[in-house]
Structures are given as C-alpha cells and as structure tokens.
Amino acid sequence: MKKKLLLTSLGLLLTASLAHAQLGTTTGTTTVSVAVAAEAALTAITGTSTLASTGTNFSTYTGTTSLTYFIRTTPTSGSGSIVLKVTTDFAPTGGPSVGTPPTGTDALTYSCTVSSPGTACTGPLTAKTTATTTVATFGADAHSTFAGNSASVSWSLTNDPLYKVGTYTATVTFTISAA
C-alpha cells in the first residue's frame, strides 16, 4: 500500500509539472511615445553667388542665391525665421564694402522670394555686417514639404566708379530658426 501511495503521489507530481509546460499564446502591450519638436534646417545653398553688371556703364551688379529650407513650428504660438548677415565684408580693400562703403550711397541690397509656408521679406533690404536682416518669417503651425521648400535672395550692389579693378569676395551667413 505504501508503494502504491508513493507511486500515485509521484505520478501526480509529474502530471502537475507537465501542466505548466503546455504550449500556448501570450500577449503583451507597450506604449510608444515620441516628442515631436519644432525644427528648422537649410540646405542646398549655392556655394558662390556671382554678381555681374550688364547693360550700360556702371549699371548695378546683380545675382541670386538659392536655398532650400525645412521648417516645423509649434501649432499655437510657434514662429520661425530665416535671416542673413554679412559675416566677412568684401576683401581685399579698395572695392565694395558693406561696413564702410567708399561712397555713402553704395549698398549691398536684396529682395526675397519664399515658397509657402514662408513669408518673404519686404525688400529691398540693405545687408549689414553689424546685425542680421530678415529673409523670411514663419507663423504658428508652419510645415515645409518633406523634400523642403525653396527660397532665394536677389542681390543688388552699387557699381561705384571708385571701386578698384579686381575680384572681391564677401561671406554671407544664413540662419534659420523655429519655435
């Protein structure tokens, strides 16, 4: 009888352990969250924008800088902008100058075109070495396309007879921001 009881108990233990090893399907869940922030970027800015004078003697030098922008602003109170600043004035000396032009009426000015959702500057504006000037502004809930949107700056530089013959180069830095 003791052997029978022992074998029965052993059998029940074996059966109980096999019951937990049954095959089945279990599920679980997770929560995925993402914080989408305001973002802005500039790409495809032309490396060199050459200004040229065409037409009559001492006609204005003109040229264009094209760029692609990406923007996303917050829905209710968001804003953004593209600005520019002449970070290195024309060099070498003897030619045009943004900071200290040879004649008071000499100026590097520009007008803007910006595809929606941006609003282009109201130009012409005078470029500066001491402060940024506006190219475009963006309001709340502004979204560029995934491929980016286009903008351009059309430059105009006085052709002063006092400029010495030569090639002069300035650096203009564009900055985009979004909130």
C-alpha positions as CSV (number, residue, x, y, z in Angstrom):
1,M,0.0,0.0,0.0
2,K,2.8,2.4,0.8
3,K,4.4,1.6,-2.6
4,K,1.1,2.3,-4.3
5,L,0.6,5.6,-2.5
6,L,4.2,6.6,-3.3
7,L,3.7,5.8,-7.0
8,T,0.4,7.7,-7.1
9,S,2.0,10.7,-5.4
10,L,4.9,10.6,-7.8
11,G,2.5,10.4,-10.7
12,L,0.5,13.4,-9.5
13,L,3.7,15.5,-9.1
14,L,4.9,14.6,-12.6
15,T,1.5,15.4,-14.1
16,A,1.4,18.8,-12.3
17,S,4.8,19.8,-13.6
18,L,3.8,18.9,-17.1
19,A,0.7,21.0,-16.9
20,H,2.8,24.2,-16.6
21,A,4.8,23.3,-19.7
22,Q,1.8,23.4,-22.0
23,L,2.1,25.3,-25.3
24,G,0.0,28.5,-25.8
25,T,-0.1,32.1,-26.9
26,T,0.7,35.0,-24.6
27,T,0.3,38.7,-25.5
28,G,1.8,41.9,-24.1
29,T,1.5,45.6,-24.8
30,T,3.8,48.5,-24.8
31,T,3.3,52.3,-25.2
32,V,5.3,54.0,-27.8
33,S,5.7,57.8,-27.5
34,V,7.6,60.4,-29.4
35,A,8.1,64.1,-28.7
36,V,7.9,66.0,-32.0
37,A,9.8,69.3,-31.6
38,A,9.9,72.4,-33.7
39,E,12.7,72.0,-36.2
40,A,14.4,74.0,-39.0
41,A,17.2,73.4,-41.4
42,L,18.8,75.0,-44.5
43,T,20.3,73.0,-47.4
44,A,21.3,73.4,-51.0
45,I,22.6,77.0,-50.6
46,T,24.6,77.9,-53.7
47,G,28.2,77.9,-52.9
48,T,29.1,81.1,-54.8
49,S,26.7,83.8,-55.9
50,T,28.5,85.8,-58.6
51,L,27.2,89.3,-59.1
52,A,27.5,90.7,-62.6
53,S,26.9,94.1,-64.3
54,T,25.0,94.0,-67.5
55,G,23.8,96.8,-69.7
56,T,25.1,100.4,-69.6
57,N,28.3,101.7,-68.0
58,F,28.3,101.4,-64.2
59,S,25.0,99.5,-64.1
60,T,24.2,97.7,-60.8
61,Y,25.8,94.3,-60.1
62,T,23.1,91.7,-59.6
63,G,23.0,88.0,-58.8
64,T,20.9,85.4,-56.9
65,T,21.4,82.9,-54.1
66,S,19.0,80.0,-54.0
67,L,18.4,77.8,-51.0
68,T,16.1,75.0,-49.7
69,Y,14.6,75.3,-46.3
70,F,12.8,72.8,-43.9
71,I,10.6,74.1,-41.1
72,R,8.1,72.9,-38.5
73,T,6.8,75.4,-35.9
74,T,4.5,74.7,-32.9
75,P,0.8,74.8,-33.5
76,T,-0.4,77.7,-31.3
77,S,2.3,80.2,-30.7
78,G,5.1,79.0,-33.0
79,S,7.2,81.1,-35.1
80,G,10.4,81.0,-37.2
81,S,12.7,83.0,-39.5
82,I,15.5,82.9,-42.0
83,V,17.9,85.7,-41.5
84,L,21.2,86.7,-43.1
85,K,24.3,88.6,-42.0
86,V,27.4,89.6,-43.9
87,T,29.9,87.9,-41.6
88,T,33.0,88.8,-43.7
89,D,33.0,92.0,-45.6
90,F,34.3,92.3,-49.2
91,A,38.0,91.7,-49.5
92,P,40.5,92.8,-50.4
93,T,40.2,96.5,-49.7
94,G,39.7,99.0,-52.4
95,G,36.4,97.7,-53.8
96,P,32.9,97.5,-52.4
97,S,32.3,97.3,-48.7
98,V,29.1,96.6,-46.7
99,G,30.5,98.0,-43.4
100,T,32.4,101.1,-44.8
101,P,31.4,101.8,-48.4
102,P,33.6,104.2,-50.4
103,T,30.5,106.4,-51.1
104,G,27.5,106.8,-48.7
105,T,25.1,105.6,-51.3
106,D,26.9,102.3,-52.0
107,A,25.0,99.4,-50.7
108,L,24.5,95.6,-51.0
109,T,20.7,95.2,-51.0
110,Y,18.5,92.3,-51.6
111,S,14.9,91.1,-52.2
112,C,13.5,87.7,-51.3
113,T,11.2,85.1,-52.7
114,V,10.0,82.3,-50.5
115,S,7.6,79.5,-51.2
116,S,4.7,78.8,-48.8
117,P,4.6,78.5,-45.8
118,G,7.2,81.2,-45.5
119,T,6.5,84.9,-45.9
120,A,9.2,86.7,-47.9
121,C,11.0,89.9,-46.7
122,T,9.7,93.2,-47.9
123,G,12.6,94.5,-49.9
124,P,14.8,95.8,-51.0
125,L,16.7,95.5,-47.6
126,T,20.2,96.5,-47.0
127,A,22.6,93.8,-45.9
128,K,24.6,94.5,-42.8
129,T,27.8,93.4,-41.1
130,T,26.6,94.5,-37.6
131,A,23.2,92.8,-37.4
132,T,21.0,90.1,-39.1
133,T,18.4,91.1,-41.6
134,T,15.3,89.1,-42.5
135,V,14.8,86.8,-45.5
136,A,11.6,85.0,-44.4
137,T,9.3,84.6,-41.5
138,F,7.0,81.7,-40.4
139,G,3.9,81.7,-38.3
140,A,2.4,79.1,-36.0
141,D,1.9,75.6,-37.3
142,A,4.1,76.1,-40.4
143,H,5.2,72.9,-42.1
144,S,7.6,72.6,-45.1
145,T,7.3,69.7,-47.5
146,F,9.3,66.6,-46.8
147,A,11.6,67.5,-49.7
148,G,11.9,71.1,-48.5
149,N,10.7,74.4,-49.8
150,S,12.5,76.9,-52.0
151,A,13.7,80.4,-51.3
152,S,16.0,82.9,-53.0
153,V,17.8,86.2,-52.4
154,S,18.2,88.5,-55.3
155,W,21.3,90.7,-54.7
156,S,22.0,94.2,-56.0
157,L,25.3,96.0,-55.5
158,T,26.0,99.6,-56.4
159,N,28.6,99.8,-59.2
160,D,30.7,102.7,-57.9
161,P,33.4,104.1,-60.3
162,L,35.6,104.5,-57.2
163,Y,36.0,100.7,-56.9
164,K,39.4,99.5,-57.9
165,V,39.6,96.8,-60.6
166,G,39.7,93.3,-59.0
167,T,37.7,90.5,-57.7
168,Y,36.1,91.0,-54.3
169,T,34.5,88.4,-52.1
170,A,32.2,88.6,-49.0
171,T,30.7,85.9,-46.9
172,V,27.0,85.9,-46.1
173,T,25.7,83.6,-43.4
174,F,22.1,82.4,-43.5
175,T,20.5,81.2,-40.2
176,I,17.1,79.5,-39.8
177,S,15.2,79.1,-36.5
178,A,11.9,77.6,-35.4
179,A,10.0,77.6,-32.1
